[in-house]
Amino acid sequence: MRLPNAENAIVERDKIVRYLLSGTHTRGRGKAQFFLGFGFRPEAPEAMRQALLQHAKANDAVSVHRSEHGTKYTVQGPLPAPDGRAPVVRSVWIIDQGGQTPRFVTAFPGPRQGE
């Protein structure tokens, strides 16, 4: 299953700069270390935004969780990186209750080969 309406997905700049690529964010710094290792940079957030949007369109959702807030989709697959590699990543998206547009929540390293 693909992320519904992935072509309209939203990735907020602050989510990238202040969280996903922030080496000082309490919960995000481990993720930042991972993504910075593939050439993503907080001073060039558009590269990460475009990679996440492409990731959401090109890969399948491996889990779907419904709640009173909306539906969360976890998408897994290769993420095109600035250094030319494509690490397997899981990205999480939510479609708010009553809405249709997926919003980026987080991303993190996916399972290693064979897991």
Secondary structure, DSSP 8 states (H G I E B T S, - for coil): -B-TTGGG-B--HHHIIIIIT-SS-TTTHHHHHHHHTTT--TT-HHHHHHHHHHHHHHSEEEEEEE-SSEEEEEEEEE---TTS---EEEEEEEEETT---EEEEEEEE---TT-
